[in-house]
């Protein structure tokens, strides 16, 4: 990504935009976690020809091995203990 188009932003606007995107990222990540919970509950990864949730997250969704592991572990934890979501 070319960062030249960020240069006209004031420092204040740059930080404001960054904070907004971080909040958005957290919201999107939580939505992804909830969708992974449902994919696993329905075992859709098997219907799609993947041997496991990790295989689906890695090959099917394009996450790295470590990113797949973290998301699946988080999804399973939230599915078992919904109170930790907050």
C-alpha positions as CSV (number, residue, x, y, z in Angstrom):
1,X,0.0,0.0,0.0
2,X,1.3,3.4,-0.9
3,X,1.3,5.7,2.1
4,X,1.6,8.9,0.2
5,X,-2.1,9.6,0.3
6,X,-1.9,9.7,4.1
7,X,0.6,12.6,4.2
8,X,-2.0,15.3,3.7
9,X,-3.8,14.2,6.9
10,X,-3.1,16.2,10.0
11,X,-1.7,14.3,13.0
12,X,-5.0,14.6,14.8
13,X,-7.0,13.2,11.8
14,X,-4.5,10.4,11.3
15,X,-4.9,9.2,14.9
16,X,-8.7,9.7,14.8
17,X,-8.9,7.5,11.6
18,X,-6.6,4.9,13.1
19,X,-8.6,4.6,16.3
20,X,-11.8,4.3,14.2
21,X,-10.4,1.5,12.1
22,X,-9.1,-0.4,15.2
23,X,-12.7,-0.3,16.6
24,X,-14.0,-1.5,13.3
25,X,-11.4,-4.2,13.1
26,X,-12.4,-5.5,16.6
27,X,-16.1,-5.6,15.6
28,X,-15.3,-7.4,12.4
29,X,-13.1,-9.9,14.1
30,X,-15.8,-10.7,16.7
31,X,-18.3,-11.2,13.9
32,X,-15.8,-13.6,12.2
33,X,-15.4,-15.5,15.5
34,X,-19.2,-15.9,15.8
35,X,-19.4,-17.1,12.2
36,X,-16.6,-19.7,12.9
37,X,-18.6,-20.9,15.9
38,X,-21.6,-21.5,13.6
39,X,-19.5,-23.2,10.8
40,X,-18.1,-25.6,13.4
41,X,-21.5,-26.2,15.0
42,X,-22.9,-27.1,11.6
43,X,-19.7,-28.9,10.5
44,X,-19.8,-27.1,7.2
45,X,-16.1,-27.5,6.8
46,X,-16.7,-31.2,6.3
47,X,-19.3,-30.6,3.6
48,X,-16.9,-28.3,1.9
49,X,-14.2,-31.0,1.8
50,X,-11.9,-29.8,4.6
51,X,-10.7,-32.3,7.1
52,X,-10.9,-29.9,10.1
53,X,-11.7,-26.4,11.1
54,X,-8.0,-25.6,11.0
55,X,-7.8,-26.9,7.4
56,X,-10.8,-24.8,6.5
57,X,-9.5,-21.6,8.2
58,X,-6.1,-22.1,6.6
59,X,-6.8,-23.3,3.1
60,X,-10.4,-22.2,2.8
61,X,-10.2,-18.7,4.3
62,X,-6.5,-18.0,3.7
63,X,-5.4,-17.5,7.3
64,X,-1.9,-18.4,8.3
65,X,-1.5,-21.5,10.6
66,X,-1.1,-19.3,13.7
67,X,-4.0,-17.0,12.8
68,X,-6.2,-20.0,12.2
69,X,-5.2,-21.5,15.5
70,X,-5.9,-18.3,17.4
71,X,-9.3,-17.7,15.8
72,X,-10.5,-21.3,16.3
73,X,-9.3,-21.4,19.9
74,X,-11.1,-18.1,20.6
75,X,-14.2,-19.3,18.9
76,X,-14.3,-22.5,20.9
77,X,-13.6,-20.7,24.1
78,X,-16.5,-18.2,23.5
79,X,-18.8,-21.1,22.5
80,X,-18.1,-22.8,25.8
81,X,-17.9,-19.7,27.9
82,X,-19.9,-16.9,26.4
83,X,-19.3,-14.7,29.4
84,X,-15.7,-14.2,28.3
85,X,-16.7,-12.4,25.1
86,X,-17.0,-9.0,27.0
